Structure formats: C-alpha cells, structure tokens
Amino acid sequence: MPDGPDDALWERGKNEMIALAHDLDELHAWVSAQDCLLKRCDCRADRLLRQFLREARVPECIGHSPKLGRATSVIAGHFEPDLSGRGRYVLVDYRNNVEHAVRFHGGWRARLITDAGVEPIYTSHDYPHTPLGDFASDTQDCVDAVAVALGR
C-alpha cells in the first residue's frame, strides 16, 4: 500500500490536519479577544498588562523566581545590559506573584531598575487593595508609567 502524496488517505489526513490547525488558530484568536468578566475571571491578570506593553512597543517577559518556583514579575524593557554594560528595565509585580487571577487583582507596583539603583515609578492607588473595577484603567496607567520611564 503506498504511503505518500499519491495515497488518498495521506492526502485526506493532510487536509484534516490543515483544517484542524486553522480551527485552533481561530479559537485562539477568539479567546485572546475576549474581555474578562472581572468578578469571576480566572484569566491571569498579567495577560492584559503584557498585551498593553506589546501595544506600547515595550519588550516584555515573565520573571521567574527559582527560590519560589513560580512567576514573580513582568520584566519590561531590556533585562540584559546594553552595549555600554548598563541595564535598564522595569519590574512590575503584584505581591510578588503575577500568576493571580484577574478577580484577585489588587494593583500593580512598578520599579525602574538601573545601575544607579531602584526607583519606584508606579504604585496602584490603594495598593495592594485596588478595587477590581479599576483593573483595566489601573493596568493602562501602569503601562503608561513604564513606557515613560523607559523613554518610549
């Protein structure tokens, strides 16, 4: 029995995989565009923060603590030193754990890290008890402060 492009079952399987991949891409796009129902959302709160950072063209990644064994912050800017050997980035965290669900959001704290030291650049009002209803605007305000601190 042939196995390759001339095999009808091979061609059918290939087409089914293409359709499946397309359906998964559409599902991922739909999920990414959904707004959270804040009072019962189990989405990670840093998802919106990272999306806003990307929209502001600020490089970002998740910072992990080997000691705690979990994600502890969002790192905005360039964690690695530049050509001059200087580092300049912002750590954004929430009680040192960014993996909390949106419904547990209590605000952001952002600190600019440079060779000269650590400088606070943003703290949500009433941190760490910022009202959940302020989640979207609070996140945007934090991103705006990060972008300004990094010269964007």
Residue pairs with C-beta under 8 A, 6 or more apart in sequence:
1 7
3 10
4 10
5 11
36 43
36 48
36 102
38 102
38 103
38 132
38 133
38 135
39 103
39 132
40 103
41 101
41 102
41 103
42 101
42 102
42 103
43 101
43 102
44 98
44 99
44 100
44 101
44 102
45 94
45 98
45 100
45 101
45 102
45 104
45 105
45 135
45 139
46 62
46 71
46 74
46 98
46 99
48 102
48 135
48 136
48 139
49 74
49 92
49 98
49 108
49 139
49 142
49 143
50 60
50 74
52 139
52 140
52 143
53 59
53 60
53 74
53 76
53 143
53 146
54 60
56 143
56 144
56 146
56 147
56 152
57 152
58 76
58 77
58 143
58 146
58 147
58 150
58 152
59 76
59 77
59 78
60 74
60 75
60 76
61 74
61 75
61 79
62 71
62 73
62 74
62 75
62 98
63 71
63 72
63 73
63 74
63 75
63 79
63 91
64 70
64 71
64 72
65 71
65 72
65 96
68 96
70 97
70 99
71 97
71 98
71 99
72 93
72 96
72 97
72 98
73 91
73 92
73 93
73 96
73 98
74 91
74 92
74 93
74 98
75 89
75 90
75 91
75 92
76 89
76 90
76 91
76 92
76 110
76 146
76 150
77 88
77 89
77 90
77 146
77 150
78 87
78 88
78 89
79 87
79 89
80 87
81 87
82 88
86 114
86 115
87 113
87 114
87 115
88 112
88 113
88 114
88 150
89 112
89 113
89 150
90 110
90 111
90 112
90 113
90 121
90 146
90 149
90 150
91 110
91 111
91 113
92 98
92 108
92 109
92 110
92 122
92 142
92 146
93 108
93 109
94 100
94 105
94 106
94 107
94 108
94 109
94 128
95 106
95 128
102 132
102 135
103 132
105 130
105 132
105 135
105 138
106 124
106 127
106 128
106 129
106 130
107 123
107 124
107 125
107 126
107 127
107 128
107 129
107 130
107 138
108 122
108 123
108 124
108 127
108 138
108 139
108 142
109 120
109 122
109 123
109 124
109 127
109 128
110 120
110 121
110 122
110 123
110 142
110 145
110 146
110 149
111 118
111 119
111 120
111 121
112 118
112 119
112 120
112 121
112 149
112 150
119 149
121 145
121 146
121 148
121 149
122 141
122 142
122 145
122 146
124 130
124 134
124 138
124 141
124 142
125 134
125 138
130 138
